[in-house]
Amino acid sequence: MHCARIRTALSARLDGEQLPPGVTDHRLDAHLSGCADCRQWQARARELAADLGRAAVAAEGDTASAEALLAHLRSRSTSG
């Protein structure tokens, strides 16, 4: 299975969405066990999701802090 399809499925899994047709949790896990690039992508996606969650909490009361965090996240997403 191609990494692009796996990454789409990993994103769906992370968001609690249904996996794309033809992709199972077993196939995802099997691919991840043999693909360091996809494991790294998954780790970065989890990290980004956690960062976005913190940004949402910060935005509830302090707009300046939320904007600073979002700017930091944008710089991280374009740097690697």
VENPE-V501517 format. One record per pair of residues at least 24 apart in sequence whose C-alpha atoms are under 10 Angstrom apart, sorted by sequence separation. I is the first residue (numbers start at 1). GAP is how many residues later the second one is. D is the distance in whole Angstrom. If there is no record, write none. Layout:
i=<I;I>
gap=<GAP;GAP>
d=<D;D>
//
This chain:
i=<6;48;1;6;1;3;10;14;48;2;3;10;48;1;11;7;10;11;14;15;3;6;7;10;14;45;44;3;4;7;11;15;3;7;10;11;14;6;10;44;3;7>
gap=<25;25;26;26;27;28;28;28;28;29;29;29;29;30;30;31;31;31;31;31;32;32;32;32;32;32;33;34;34;34;34;34;35;35;35;35;35;36;36;36;38;38>
d=<8;8;9;9;9;8;9;9;9;9;10;10;8;8;10;7;9;8;8;10;9;8;10;7;7;10;9;8;9;8;8;9;7;8;9;9;8;10;10;10;10;10>
//
